[in-house]
Amino acid sequence: MIKSLRQITCGQTVTVSRVQGEGALKRRMMDMGITKGCRITVQRVAPLGDPIEVMLRGYALTLRKADAEAILVEGT
């Protein structure tokens, strides 16, 4: 089932199926290493839900909720 990265809970590991958006937003995501097939583990979520910290490609990345909403993932 495909969900947005924002809907994933702490500790889950998912695979990126698509990055939505156009132009600068999509390019920025790709520059950070978020591409189709990339494995992402949600490490932490702030108490109010924004931002979220994820681990991908060997480094930690913090994303805003709005940016995480644009990343579609498939879970295990």
Predicted model as a PDB file, atoms N, CA, C, CB and O in Angstrom, pLDDT in the B-factor column:
MODEL        1                                                                  
ATOM      1  N   MET A   1       0.832  -1.176   0.000  1.00 84.00           N  
ATOM      2  CA  MET A   1       0.000   0.000   0.000  1.00 84.00           C  
ATOM      3  C   MET A   1       0.885   1.250   0.000  1.00 84.00           C  
ATOM      4  CB  MET A   1      -0.951  -0.008   1.213  1.00 84.00           C  
ATOM      5  O   MET A   1       1.861   1.323   0.746  1.00 84.00           O  
ATOM      6  N   ILE A   2       0.549   2.204  -0.814  1.00 89.00           N  
ATOM      7  CA  ILE A   2       1.337   3.428  -0.933  1.00 89.00           C  
ATOM      8  C   ILE A   2       0.784   4.493   0.007  1.00 89.00           C  
ATOM      9  CB  ILE A   2       1.339   3.941  -2.394  1.00 89.00           C  
ATOM     10  O   ILE A   2      -0.417   4.764   0.035  1.00 89.00           O  
ATOM     11  N   LYS A   3       1.704   5.095   0.784  1.00 91.00           N  
ATOM     12  CA  LYS A   3       1.371   6.167   1.720  1.00 91.00           C  
ATOM     13  C   LYS A   3       2.385   7.282   1.542  1.00 91.00           C  
ATOM     14  CB  LYS A   3       1.353   5.654   3.197  1.00 91.00           C  
ATOM     15  O   LYS A   3       3.387   7.120   0.845  1.00 91.00           O  
ATOM     16  N   SER A   4       2.120   8.409   2.175  1.00 91.00           N  
ATOM     17  CA  SER A   4       3.129   9.463   2.193  1.00 91.00           C  
ATOM     18  C   SER A   4       4.077   9.193   3.370  1.00 91.00           C  
ATOM     19  CB  SER A   4       2.463  10.889   2.308  1.00 91.00           C  
ATOM     20  O   SER A   4       3.702   8.522   4.332  1.00 91.00           O  
ATOM     21  N   LEU A   5       5.268   9.701   3.290  1.00 89.00           N  
ATOM     22  CA  LEU A   5       6.254   9.503   4.352  1.00 89.00           C  
ATOM     23  C   LEU A   5       5.757  10.104   5.670  1.00 89.00           C  
ATOM     24  CB  LEU A   5       7.607  10.131   3.955  1.00 89.00           C  
ATOM     25  O   LEU A   5       6.136   9.636   6.744  1.00 89.00           O  
ATOM     26  N   ARG A   6       4.939  11.104   5.598  1.00 90.00           N  
ATOM     27  CA  ARG A   6       4.388  11.748   6.788  1.00 90.00           C  
ATOM     28  C   ARG A   6       3.536  10.777   7.616  1.00 90.00           C  
ATOM     29  CB  ARG A   6       3.551  12.964   6.384  1.00 90.00           C  
ATOM     30  O   ARG A   6       3.435  10.944   8.831  1.00 90.00           O  
ATOM     31  N   GLN A   7       2.932   9.785   6.998  1.00 89.00           N  
ATOM     32  CA  GLN A   7       2.045   8.843   7.681  1.00 89.00           C  
ATOM     33  C   GLN A   7       2.782   7.671   8.335  1.00 89.00           C  
ATOM     34  CB  GLN A   7       1.036   8.311   6.706  1.00 89.00           C  
ATOM     35  O   GLN A   7       2.150   6.857   9.009  1.00 89.00           O  
ATOM     36  N   ILE A   8       4.068   7.568   8.157  1.00 89.00           N  
ATOM     37  CA  ILE A   8       4.846   6.448   8.671  1.00 89.00           C  
ATOM     38  C   ILE A   8       5.246   6.722  10.121  1.00 89.00           C  
ATOM     39  CB  ILE A   8       6.101   6.202   7.794  1.00 89.00           C  
ATOM     40  O   ILE A   8       5.620   7.843  10.467  1.00 89.00           O  
ATOM     41  N   THR A   9       5.165   5.698  10.960  1.00 88.00           N  
ATOM     42  CA  THR A   9       5.491   5.850  12.376  1.00 88.00           C  
ATOM     43  C   THR A   9       6.968   5.567  12.652  1.00 88.00           C  
ATOM     44  CB  THR A   9       4.619   4.924  13.216  1.00 88.00           C  
ATOM     45  O   THR A   9       7.669   5.010  11.806  1.00 88.00           O  
ATOM     46  N   CYS A  10       7.429   5.951  13.830  1.00 91.00           N  
ATOM     47  CA  CYS A  10       8.826   5.756  14.225  1.00 91.00           C  
ATOM     48  C   CYS A  10       9.215   4.281  14.168  1.00 91.00           C  
ATOM     49  CB  CYS A  10       9.063   6.306  15.636  1.00 91.00           C  
ATOM     50  O   CYS A  10       8.442   3.403  14.551  1.00 91.00           O  
ATOM     51  N   GLY A  11      10.410   4.033  13.688  1.00 91.00           N  
ATOM     52  CA  GLY A  11      10.940   2.687  13.644  1.00 91.00           C  
ATOM     53  C   GLY A  11      10.632   1.925  12.369  1.00 91.00           C  
ATOM     54  O   GLY A  11      11.252   0.893  12.114  1.00 91.00           O  
ATOM     55  N   GLN A  12       9.700   2.396  11.565  1.00 92.00           N  
ATOM     56  CA  GLN A  12       9.361   1.687  10.333  1.00 92.00           C  
ATOM     57  C   GLN A  12      10.363   2.007   9.232  1.00 92.00           C  
ATOM     58  CB  GLN A  12       7.942   2.048   9.878  1.00 92.00           C  
ATOM     59  O   GLN A  12      10.865   3.127   9.137  1.00 92.00           O  
ATOM     60  N   THR A  13      10.644   1.013   8.408  1.00 93.00           N  
ATOM     61  CA  THR A  13      11.493   1.189   7.245  1.00 93.00           C  
ATOM     62  C   THR A  13      10.631   0.994   6.001  1.00 93.00           C  
ATOM     63  CB  THR A  13      12.700   0.194   7.264  1.00 93.00           C  
ATOM     64  O   THR A  13       9.887   0.019   5.893  1.00 93.00           O  
ATOM     65  N   VAL A  14      10.740   1.924   5.078  1.00 95.00           N  
ATOM     66  CA  VAL A  14       9.922   1.916   3.873  1.00 95.00           C  
ATOM     67  C   VAL A  14      10.802   2.161   2.647  1.00 95.00           C  
ATOM     68  CB  VAL A  14       8.804   2.983   3.964  1.00 95.00           C  
ATOM     69  O   VAL A  14      11.965   2.549   2.763  1.00 95.00           O  
ATOM     70  N   THR A  15      10.221   1.925   1.476  1.00 94.00           N  
ATOM     71  CA  THR A  15      10.918   2.148   0.209  1.00 94.00           C  
ATOM     72  C   THR A  15      10.208   3.244  -0.565  1.00 94.00           C  
ATOM     73  CB  THR A  15      10.989   0.844  -0.629  1.00 94.00           C  
ATOM     74  O   THR A  15       8.983   3.233  -0.684  1.00 94.00           O  
ATOM     75  N   VAL A  16      10.969   4.185  -1.090  1.00 94.00           N  
ATOM     76  CA  VAL A  16      10.398   5.290  -1.864  1.00 94.00           C  
ATOM     77  C   VAL A  16       9.877   4.749  -3.186  1.00 94.00           C  
ATOM     78  CB  VAL A  16      11.450   6.416  -2.105  1.00 94.00           C  
ATOM     79  O   VAL A  16      10.597   4.073  -3.921  1.00 94.00           O  
ATOM     80  N   SER A  17       8.610   5.056  -3.482  1.00 94.00           N  
ATOM     81  CA  SER A  17       8.046   4.642  -4.763  1.00 94.00           C  
ATOM     82  C   SER A  17       7.934   5.810  -5.729  1.00 94.00           C  
ATOM     83  CB  SER A  17       6.681   4.010  -4.558  1.00 94.00           C  
ATOM     84  O   SER A  17       7.934   5.615  -6.944  1.00 94.00           O  
ATOM     85  N   ARG A  18       7.838   7.036  -5.190  1.00 91.00           N  
ATOM     86  CA  ARG A  18       7.705   8.200  -6.063  1.00 91.00           C  
ATOM     87  C   ARG A  18       7.909   9.478  -5.254  1.00 91.00           C  
ATOM     88  CB  ARG A  18       6.320   8.211  -6.759  1.00 91.00           C  
ATOM     89  O   ARG A  18       7.555   9.536  -4.076  1.00 91.00           O  
ATOM     90  N   VAL A  19       8.474  10.486  -5.881  1.00 91.00           N  
ATOM     91  CA  VAL A  19       8.585  11.808  -5.275  1.00 91.00           C  
ATOM     92  C   VAL A  19       7.695  12.738  -6.082  1.00 91.00           C  
ATOM     93  CB  VAL A  19      10.081  12.317  -5.240  1.00 91.00           C  
ATOM     94  O   VAL A  19       7.922  12.963  -7.271  1.00 91.00           O  
ATOM     95  N   GLN A  20       6.669  13.281  -5.412  1.00 90.00           N  
ATOM     96  CA  GLN A  20       5.746  14.182  -6.089  1.00 90.00           C  
ATOM     97  C   GLN A  20       6.328  15.588  -6.125  1.00 90.00           C  
ATOM     98  CB  GLN A  20       4.370  14.182  -5.390  1.00 90.00           C  
ATOM     99  O   GLN A  20       7.328  15.880  -5.469  1.00 90.00           O  
ATOM    100  N   GLY A  21       5.692  16.442  -6.893  1.00 82.00           N  
ATOM    101  CA  GLY A  21       6.127  17.830  -6.973  1.00 82.00           C  
ATOM    102  C   GLY A  21       6.841  18.093  -8.277  1.00 82.00           C  
ATOM    103  O   GLY A  21       7.117  17.188  -9.065  1.00 82.00           O  
ATOM    104  N   GLU A  22       7.127  19.351  -8.474  1.00 83.00           N  
ATOM    105  CA  GLU A  22       7.796  19.760  -9.697  1.00 83.00           C  
ATOM    106  C   GLU A  22       8.870  20.780  -9.372  1.00 83.00           C  
ATOM    107  CB  GLU A  22       6.791  20.334 -10.709  1.00 83.00           C  
ATOM    108  O   GLU A  22       8.877  21.391  -8.303  1.00 83.00           O  
ATOM    109  N   GLY A  23       9.757  20.942 -10.303  1.00 85.00           N  
ATOM    110  CA  GLY A  23      10.766  21.993 -10.206  1.00 85.00           C  
ATOM    111  C   GLY A  23      11.693  21.857  -9.023  1.00 85.00           C  
ATOM    112  O   GLY A  23      12.274  20.800  -8.779  1.00 85.00           O  
ATOM    113  N   ALA A  24      11.819  22.958  -8.287  1.00 88.00           N  
ATOM    114  CA  ALA A  24      12.814  23.067  -7.220  1.00 88.00           C  
ATOM    115  C   ALA A  24      12.598  22.064  -6.090  1.00 88.00           C  
ATOM    116  CB  ALA A  24      12.800  24.461  -6.657  1.00 88.00           C  
ATOM    117  O   ALA A  24      13.562  21.514  -5.558  1.00 88.00           O  
ATOM    118  N   LEU A  25      11.345  21.823  -5.724  1.00 85.00           N  
ATOM    119  CA  LEU A  25      11.073  20.879  -4.632  1.00 85.00           C  
ATOM    120  C   LEU A  25      11.548  19.475  -4.984  1.00 85.00           C  
ATOM    121  CB  LEU A  25       9.574  20.857  -4.304  1.00 85.00           C  
ATOM    122  O   LEU A  25      12.254  18.838  -4.202  1.00 85.00           O  
ATOM    123  N   LYS A  26      11.164  19.000  -6.149  1.00 86.00           N  
ATOM    124  CA  LYS A  26      11.553  17.651  -6.570  1.00 86.00           C  
ATOM    125  C   LYS A  26      13.066  17.555  -6.734  1.00 86.00           C  
ATOM    126  CB  LYS A  26      10.850  17.269  -7.888  1.00 86.00           C  
ATOM    127  O   LYS A  26      13.668  16.552  -6.353  1.00 86.00           O  
ATOM    128  N   ARG A  27      13.675  18.574  -7.289  1.00 89.00           N  
ATOM    129  CA  ARG A  27      15.128  18.584  -7.489  1.00 89.00           C  
ATOM    130  C   ARG A  27      15.855  18.539  -6.141  1.00 89.00           C  
ATOM    131  CB  ARG A  27      15.559  19.839  -8.289  1.00 89.00           C  
ATOM    132  O   ARG A  27      16.849  17.830  -5.991  1.00 89.00           O  
ATOM    133  N   ARG A  28      15.353  19.301  -5.161  1.00 89.00           N  
ATOM    134  CA  ARG A  28      15.979  19.325  -3.835  1.00 89.00           C  
ATOM    135  C   ARG A  28      15.912  17.955  -3.178  1.00 89.00           C  
ATOM    136  CB  ARG A  28      15.304  20.370  -2.938  1.00 89.00           C  
ATOM    137  O   ARG A  28      16.884  17.504  -2.572  1.00 89.00           O  
ATOM    138  N   MET A  29      14.755  17.287  -3.299  1.00 88.00           N  
ATOM    139  CA  MET A  29      14.604  15.939  -2.737  1.00 88.00           C  
ATOM    140  C   MET A  29      15.608  14.975  -3.376  1.00 88.00           C  
ATOM    141  CB  MET A  29      13.159  15.422  -2.946  1.00 88.00           C  
ATOM    142  O   MET A  29      16.252  14.185  -2.685  1.00 88.00           O  
ATOM    143  N   MET A  30      15.728  15.053  -4.675  1.00 88.00           N  
ATOM    144  CA  MET A  30      16.662  14.168  -5.375  1.00 88.00           C  
ATOM    145  C   MET A  30      18.108  14.474  -4.992  1.00 88.00           C  
ATOM    146  CB  MET A  30      16.485  14.299  -6.891  1.00 88.00           C  
ATOM    147  O   MET A  30      18.921  13.557  -4.873  1.00 88.00           O  
ATOM    148  N   ASP A  31      18.434  15.743  -4.798  1.00 88.00           N  
ATOM    149  CA  ASP A  31      19.787  16.124  -4.377  1.00 88.00           C  
ATOM    150  C   ASP A  31      20.121  15.587  -2.989  1.00 88.00           C  
ATOM    151  CB  ASP A  31      19.935  17.643  -4.392  1.00 88.00           C  
ATOM    152  O   ASP A  31      21.283  15.312  -2.689  1.00 88.00           O  
ATOM    153  N   MET A  32      19.092  15.439  -2.136  1.00 88.00           N  
ATOM    154  CA  MET A  32      19.299  14.897  -0.792  1.00 88.00           C  
ATOM    155  C   MET A  32      19.364  13.370  -0.798  1.00 88.00           C  
ATOM    156  CB  MET A  32      18.184  15.363   0.139  1.00 88.00           C  
ATOM    157  O   MET A  32      19.576  12.763   0.252  1.00 88.00           O  
ATOM    158  N   GLY A  33      19.185  12.744  -1.952  1.00 89.00           N  
ATOM    159  CA  GLY A  33      19.292  11.298  -2.049  1.00 89.00           C  
ATOM    160  C   GLY A  33      17.974  10.563  -1.998  1.00 89.00           C  
ATOM    161  O   GLY A  33      17.957   9.333  -1.955  1.00 89.00           O  
ATOM    162  N   ILE A  34      16.863  11.289  -2.002  1.00 91.00           N  
ATOM    163  CA  ILE A  34      15.548  10.653  -1.951  1.00 91.00           C  
ATOM    164  C   ILE A  34      15.112  10.363  -3.386  1.00 91.00           C  
ATOM    165  CB  ILE A  34      14.496  11.562  -1.208  1.00 91.00           C  
ATOM    166  O   ILE A  34      14.577  11.227  -4.081  1.00 91.00           O  
ATOM    167  N   THR A  35      15.356   9.133  -3.804  1.00 89.00           N  
ATOM    168  CA  THR A  35      15.021   8.708  -5.156  1.00 89.00           C  
ATOM    169  C   THR A  35      14.223   7.411  -5.104  1.00 89.00           C  
ATOM    170  CB  THR A  35      16.296   8.529  -6.006  1.00 89.00           C  
ATOM    171  O   THR A  35      14.166   6.751  -4.067  1.00 89.00           O  
ATOM    172  N   LYS A  36      13.620   7.056  -6.204  1.00 91.00           N  
ATOM    173  CA  LYS A  36      12.829   5.830  -6.272  1.00 91.00           C  
ATOM    174  C   LYS A  36      13.688   4.627  -5.890  1.00 91.00           C  
ATOM    175  CB  LYS A  36      12.236   5.643  -7.685  1.00 91.00           C  
ATOM    176  O   LYS A  36      14.801   4.470  -6.392  1.00 91.00           O  
ATOM    177  N   GLY A  37      13.170   3.783  -5.005  1.00 92.00           N  
ATOM    178  CA  GLY A  37      13.885   2.587  -4.566  1.00 92.00           C  
ATOM    179  C   GLY A  37      14.737   2.774  -3.324  1.00 92.00           C  
ATOM    180  O   GLY A  37      15.240   1.797  -2.769  1.00 92.00           O  
ATOM    181  N   CYS A  38      14.907   4.009  -2.879  1.00 92.00           N  
ATOM    182  CA  CYS A  38      15.706   4.304  -1.686  1.00 92.00           C  
ATOM    183  C   CYS A  38      14.984   3.810  -0.432  1.00 92.00           C  
ATOM    184  CB  CYS A  38      15.992   5.826  -1.580  1.00 92.00           C  
ATOM    185  O   CYS A  38      13.774   3.996  -0.302  1.00 92.00           O  
ATOM    186  N   ARG A  39      15.711   3.185   0.485  1.00 94.00           N  
ATOM    187  CA  ARG A  39      15.140   2.716   1.756  1.00 94.00           C  
ATOM    188  C   ARG A  39      15.270   3.830   2.788  1.00 94.00           C  
ATOM    189  CB  ARG A  39      15.851   1.407   2.255  1.00 94.00           C  
ATOM    190  O   ARG A  39      16.340   4.417   2.944  1.00 94.00           O  
ATOM    191  N   ILE A  40      14.174   4.118   3.493  1.00 94.00           N  
ATOM    192  CA  ILE A  40      14.143   5.173   4.499  1.00 94.00           C  
ATOM    193  C   ILE A  40      13.602   4.597   5.807  1.00 94.00           C  
ATOM    194  CB  ILE A  40      13.277   6.379   4.020  1.00 94.00           C  
ATOM    195  O   ILE A  40      12.589   3.896   5.812  1.00 94.00           O  
ATOM    196  N   THR A  41      14.285   4.898   6.920  1.00 94.00           N  
ATOM    197  CA  THR A  41      13.822   4.509   8.247  1.00 94.00           C  
ATOM    198  C   THR A  41      13.465   5.773   9.013  1.00 94.00           C  
ATOM    199  CB  THR A  41      14.903   3.674   9.010  1.00 94.00           C  
ATOM    200  O   THR A  41      14.274   6.696   9.103  1.00 94.00           O  
ATOM    201  N   VAL A  42      12.264   5.819   9.563  1.00 93.00           N  
ATOM    202  CA  VAL A  42      11.844   6.969  10.364  1.00 93.00           C  
ATOM    203  C   VAL A  42      12.459   6.809  11.749  1.00 93.00           C  
ATOM    204  CB  VAL A  42      10.270   7.083  10.442  1.00 93.00           C  
ATOM    205  O   VAL A  42      12.180   5.837  12.451  1.00 93.00           O  
ATOM    206  N   GLN A  43      13.297   7.766  12.140  1.00 93.00           N  
ATOM    207  CA  GLN A  43      14.004   7.702  13.423  1.00 93.00           C  
ATOM    208  C   GLN A  43      13.225   8.378  14.539  1.00 93.00           C  
ATOM    209  CB  GLN A  43      15.373   8.342  13.300  1.00 93.00           C  
ATOM    210  O   GLN A  43      13.013   7.787  15.598  1.00 93.00           O  
ATOM    211  N   ARG A  44      12.802   9.608  14.307  1.00 91.00           N  
ATOM    212  CA  ARG A  44      12.114  10.388  15.341  1.00 91.00           C  
ATOM    213  C   ARG A  44      11.071  11.295  14.713  1.00 91.00           C  
ATOM    214  CB  ARG A  44      13.120  11.221  16.158  1.00 91.00           C  
ATOM    215  O   ARG A  44      11.185  11.710  13.560  1.00 91.00           O  
ATOM    216  N   VAL A  45      10.051  11.589  15.509  1.00 90.00           N  
ATOM    217  CA  VAL A  45       9.050  12.573  15.117  1.00 90.00           C  
ATOM    218  C   VAL A  45       8.931  13.552  16.274  1.00 90.00           C  
ATOM    219  CB  VAL A  45       7.658  11.902  14.772  1.00 90.00           C  
ATOM    220  O   VAL A  45       8.797  13.139  17.427  1.00 90.00           O  
ATOM    221  N   ALA A  46       8.978  14.842  15.977  1.00 88.00           N  
ATOM    222  CA  ALA A  46       8.870  15.866  17.017  1.00 88.00           C  
ATOM    223  C   ALA A  46       7.518  15.757  17.716  1.00 88.00           C  
ATOM    224  CB  ALA A  46       9.055  17.283  16.417  1.00 88.00           C  
ATOM    225  O   ALA A  46       6.564  15.249  17.127  1.00 88.00           O  
ATOM    226  N   PRO A  47       7.420  16.220  18.952  1.00 86.00           N  
ATOM    227  CA  PRO A  47       6.169  16.099  19.710  1.00 86.00           C  
ATOM    228  C   PRO A  47       4.938  16.648  18.987  1.00 86.00           C  
ATOM    229  CB  PRO A  47       6.315  16.804  21.017  1.00 86.00           C  
ATOM    230  O   PRO A  47       3.854  16.078  19.114  1.00 86.00           O  
ATOM    231  N   LEU A  48       5.077  17.715  18.250  1.00 82.00           N  
ATOM    232  CA  LEU A  48       3.951  18.273  17.517  1.00 82.00           C  
ATOM    233  C   LEU A  48       3.885  17.752  16.082  1.00 82.00           C  
ATOM    234  CB  LEU A  48       4.036  19.785  17.513  1.00 82.00           C  
ATOM    235  O   LEU A  48       3.057  18.207  15.294  1.00 82.00           O  
ATOM    236  N   GLY A  49       4.758  16.794  15.741  1.00 74.00           N  
ATOM    237  CA  GLY A  49       4.722  16.166  14.435  1.00 74.00           C  
ATOM    238  C   GLY A  49       5.548  16.841  13.366  1.00 74.00           C  
ATOM    239  O   GLY A  49       5.599  16.354  12.236  1.00 74.00           O  
ATOM    240  N   ASP A  50       6.190  17.935  13.680  1.00 84.00           N  
ATOM    241  CA  ASP A  50       6.983  18.647  12.676  1.00 84.00           C  
ATOM    242  C   ASP A  50       8.252  19.144  13.326  1.00 84.00           C  
ATOM    243  CB  ASP A  50       6.187  19.826  12.051  1.00 84.00           C  
ATOM    244  O   ASP A  50       8.152  19.916  14.279  1.00 84.00           O  
ATOM    245  N   PRO A  51       9.405  18.775  12.900  1.00 91.00           N  
ATOM    246  CA  PRO A  51       9.766  17.954  11.744  1.00 91.00           C  
ATOM    247  C   PRO A  51       9.896  16.472  12.099  1.00 91.00           C  
ATOM    248  CB  PRO A  51      11.067  18.452  11.145  1.00 91.00           C  
ATOM    249  O   PRO A  51       9.667  16.067  13.239  1.00 91.00           O  
ATOM    250  N   ILE A  52      10.272  15.673  11.094  1.00 93.00           N  
ATOM    251  CA  ILE A  52      10.561  14.257  11.317  1.00 93.00           C  
ATOM    252  C   ILE A  52      12.004  13.993  10.906  1.00 93.00           C  
ATOM    253  CB  ILE A  52       9.571  13.340  10.519  1.00 93.00           C  
ATOM    254  O   ILE A  52      12.516  14.602   9.967  1.00 93.00           O  
ATOM    255  N   GLU A  53      12.649  13.080  11.618  1.00 94.00           N  
ATOM    256  CA  GLU A  53      14.026  12.712  11.296  1.00 94.00           C  
ATOM    257  C   GLU A  53      14.027  11.321  10.686  1.00 94.00           C  
ATOM    258  CB  GLU A  53      14.939  12.766  12.559  1.00 94.00           C  
ATOM    259  O   GLU A  53      13.449  10.387  11.240  1.00 94.00           O  
ATOM    260  N   VAL A  54      14.678  11.193   9.544  1.00 94.00           N  
ATOM    261  CA  VAL A  54      14.753   9.906   8.858  1.00 94.00           C  
ATOM    262  C   VAL A  54      16.215   9.549   8.607  1.00 94.00           C  
ATOM    263  CB  VAL A  54      13.960   9.942   7.524  1.00 94.00           C  
ATOM    264  O   VAL A  54      17.092  10.412   8.582  1.00 94.00           O  
ATOM    265  N   MET A  55      16.448   8.257   8.423  1.00 95.00           N  
ATOM    266  CA  MET A  55      17.783   7.769   8.097  1.00 95.00           C  
ATOM    267  C   MET A  55      17.730   7.170   6.704  1.00 95.00           C  
ATOM    268  CB  MET A  55      18.287   6.722   9.145  1.00 95.00           C  
ATOM    269  O   MET A  55      16.908   6.294   6.432  1.00 95.00           O  
ATOM    270  N   LEU A  56      18.599   7.635   5.823  1.00 92.00           N  
ATOM    271  CA  LEU A  56      18.673   7.086   4.481  1.00 92.00           C  
ATOM    272  C   LEU A  56      20.097   7.188   3.976  1.00 92.00           C  
ATOM    273  CB  LEU A  56      17.704   7.812   3.533  1.00 92.00           C  
ATOM    274  O   LEU A  56      20.808   8.149   4.268  1.00 92.00           O  
ATOM    275  N   ARG A  57      20.501   6.192   3.220  1.00 90.00           N  
ATOM    276  CA  ARG A  57      21.829   6.163   2.606  1.00 90.00           C  
ATOM    277  C   ARG A  57      22.971   6.457   3.586  1.00 90.00           C  
ATOM    278  CB  ARG A  57      21.877   7.155   1.480  1.00 90.00           C  
ATOM    279  O   ARG A  57      23.995   7.028   3.209  1.00 90.00           O  
ATOM    280  N   GLY A  58      22.776   6.056   4.856  1.00 90.00           N  
ATOM    281  CA  GLY A  58      23.839   6.203   5.844  1.00 90.00           C  
ATOM    282  C   GLY A  58      23.909   7.545   6.548  1.00 90.00           C  
ATOM    283  O   GLY A  58      24.868   7.797   7.277  1.00 90.00           O  
ATOM    284  N   TYR A  59      22.931   8.413   6.358  1.00 92.00           N  
ATOM    285  CA  TYR A  59      22.937   9.682   7.076  1.00 92.00           C  
ATOM    286  C   TYR A  59      21.536  10.051   7.548  1.00 92.00           C  
ATOM    287  CB  TYR A  59      23.501  10.791   6.190  1.00 92.00           C  
ATOM    288  O   TYR A  59      20.536   9.575   7.012  1.00 92.00           O  
ATOM    289  N   ALA A  60      21.488  10.908   8.563  1.00 94.00           N  
ATOM    290  CA  ALA A  60      20.207  11.360   9.114  1.00 94.00           C  
ATOM    291  C   ALA A  60      19.786  12.642   8.407  1.00 94.00           C  
ATOM    292  CB  ALA A  60      20.305  11.587  10.655  1.00 94.00           C  
ATOM    293  O   ALA A  60      20.609  13.509   8.114  1.00 94.00           O  
ATOM    294  N   LEU A  61      18.493  12.740   8.141  1.00 93.00           N  
ATOM    295  CA  LEU A  61      17.937  13.893   7.439  1.00 93.00           C  
ATOM    296  C   LEU A  61      16.668  14.320   8.159  1.00 93.00           C  
ATOM    297  CB  LEU A  61      17.650  13.566   5.937  1.00 93.00           C  
ATOM    298  O   LEU A  61      15.854  13.476   8.534  1.00 93.00           O  
ATOM    299  N   THR A  62      16.496  15.604   8.351  1.00 93.00           N  
ATOM    300  CA  THR A  62      15.296  16.133   8.991  1.00 93.00           C  
ATOM    301  C   THR A  62      14.442  16.814   7.925  1.00 93.00           C  
ATOM    302  CB  THR A  62      15.659  17.130  10.144  1.00 93.00           C  
ATOM    303  O   THR A  62      14.922  17.654   7.164  1.00 93.00           O  
ATOM    304  N   LEU A  63      13.165  16.432   7.888  1.00 92.00           N  
ATOM    305  CA  LEU A  63      12.238  16.956   6.880  1.00 92.00           C  
ATOM    306  C   LEU A  63      11.039  17.619   7.531  1.00 92.00           C  
ATOM    307  CB  LEU A  63      11.770  15.837   5.948  1.00 92.00           C  
ATOM    308  O   LEU A  63      10.580  17.187   8.589  1.00 92.00           O  
ATOM    309  N   ARG A  64      10.535  18.665   6.902  1.00 91.00           N  
ATOM    310  CA  ARG A  64       9.280  19.271   7.333  1.00 91.00           C  
ATOM    311  C   ARG A  64       8.129  18.364   6.914  1.00 91.00           C  
ATOM    312  CB  ARG A  64       9.109  20.702   6.735  1.00 91.00           C  
ATOM    313  O   ARG A  64       8.262  17.562   5.989  1.00 91.00           O  
ATOM    314  N   LYS A  65       6.988  18.499   7.608  1.00 89.00           N  
ATOM    315  CA  LYS A  65       5.814  17.684   7.272  1.00 89.00           C  
ATOM    316  C   LYS A  65       5.390  17.895   5.828  1.00 89.00           C  
ATOM    317  CB  LYS A  65       4.648  18.011   8.208  1.00 89.00           C  
ATOM    318  O   LYS A  65       5.036  16.936   5.143  1.00 89.00           O  
ATOM    319  N   ALA A  66       5.421  19.123   5.360  1.00 88.00           N  
ATOM    320  CA  ALA A  66       4.994  19.422   3.988  1.00 88.00           C  
ATOM    321  C   ALA A  66       5.888  18.715   2.973  1.00 88.00           C  
ATOM    322  CB  ALA A  66       5.012  20.941   3.738  1.00 88.00           C  
ATOM    323  O   ALA A  66       5.400  18.235   1.949  1.00 88.00           O  
ATOM    324  N   ASP A  67       7.190  18.646   3.246  1.00 89.00           N  
ATOM    325  CA  ASP A  67       8.111  17.950   2.342  1.00 89.00           C  
ATOM    326  C   ASP A  67       7.906  16.446   2.416  1.00 89.00           C  
ATOM    327  CB  ASP A  67       9.568  18.300   2.680  1.00 89.00           C  
ATOM    328  O   ASP A  67       7.962  15.761   1.394  1.00 89.00           O  
ATOM    329  N   ALA A  68       7.668  15.923   3.619  1.00 90.00           N  
ATOM    330  CA  ALA A  68       7.445  14.483   3.793  1.00 90.00           C  
ATOM    331  C   ALA A  68       6.152  14.035   3.099  1.00 90.00           C  
ATOM    332  CB  ALA A  68       7.389  14.128   5.295  1.00 90.00           C  
ATOM    333  O   ALA A  68       6.044  12.892   2.656  1.00 90.00           O  
ATOM    334  N   GLU A  69       5.191  14.927   3.009  1.00 91.00           N  
ATOM    335  CA  GLU A  69       3.920  14.615   2.344  1.00 91.00           C  
ATOM    336  C   GLU A  69       4.120  14.353   0.845  1.00 91.00           C  
ATOM    337  CB  GLU A  69       2.919  15.767   2.545  1.00 91.00           C  
ATOM    338  O   GLU A  69       3.342  13.621   0.233  1.00 91.00           O  
ATOM    339  N   ALA A  70       5.152  14.946   0.261  1.00 91.00           N  
ATOM    340  CA  ALA A  70       5.414  14.799  -1.176  1.00 91.00           C  
ATOM    341  C   ALA A  70       6.154  13.514  -1.523  1.00 91.00           C  
ATOM    342  CB  ALA A  70       6.209  15.977  -1.671  1.00 91.00           C  
ATOM    343  O   ALA A  70       6.343  13.207  -2.700  1.00 91.00           O  
ATOM    344  N   ILE A  71       6.579  12.754  -0.501  1.00 92.00           N  
ATOM    345  CA  ILE A  71       7.327  11.516  -0.739  1.00 92.00           C  
ATOM    346  C   ILE A  71       6.386  10.340  -0.543  1.00 92.00           C  
ATOM    347  CB  ILE A  71       8.566  11.403   0.212  1.00 92.00           C  
ATOM    348  O   ILE A  71       5.899  10.113   0.564  1.00 92.00           O  
ATOM    349  N   LEU A  72       6.126   9.594  -1.604  1.00 94.00           N  
ATOM    350  CA  LEU A  72       5.247   8.429  -1.530  1.00 94.00           C  
ATOM    351  C   LEU A  72       6.101   7.190  -1.318  1.00 94.00           C  
ATOM    352  CB  LEU A  72       4.377   8.292  -2.817  1.00 94.00           C  
ATOM    353  O   LEU A  72       7.105   6.993  -2.003  1.00 94.00           O  
ATOM    354  N   VAL A  73       5.696   6.351  -0.360  1.00 94.00           N  
ATOM    355  CA  VAL A  73       6.483   5.182   0.023  1.00 94.00           C  
ATOM    356  C   VAL A  73       5.632   3.938   0.099  1.00 94.00           C  
ATOM    357  CB  VAL A  73       7.164   5.415   1.351  1.00 94.00           C  
ATOM    358  O   VAL A  73       4.410   4.012   0.229  1.00 94.00           O  
ATOM    359  N   GLU A  74       6.284   2.791   0.016  1.00 91.00           N  
ATOM    360  CA  GLU A  74       5.639   1.492   0.204  1.00 91.00           C  
ATOM    361  C   GLU A  74       6.270   0.872   1.436  1.00 91.00           C  
ATOM    362  CB  GLU A  74       5.795   0.558  -1.065  1.00 91.00           C  
ATOM    363  O   GLU A  74       7.494   0.816   1.551  1.00 91.00           O  
ATOM    364  N   GLY A  75       5.435   0.404   2.358  1.00 76.00           N  
ATOM    365  CA  GLY A  75       5.938  -0.139   3.612  1.00 76.00           C  
ATOM    366  C   GLY A  75       6.053  -1.641   3.614  1.00 76.00           C  
ATOM    367  O   GLY A  75       5.565  -2.340   2.726  1.00 76.00           O  
ATOM    368  N   THR A  76       6.729  -2.115   4.664  1.00 62.00           N  
ATOM    369  CA  THR A  76       6.852  -3.570   4.859  1.00 62.00           C  
ATOM    370  C   THR A  76       6.022  -4.000   6.030  1.00 62.00           C  
ATOM    371  CB  THR A  76       8.316  -3.986   5.071  1.00 62.00           C  
ATOM    372  O   THR A  76       5.988  -5.185   6.361  1.00 62.00           O  
TER     373      THR A  76                                                      
ENDMDL                                                                          
END                                                                             
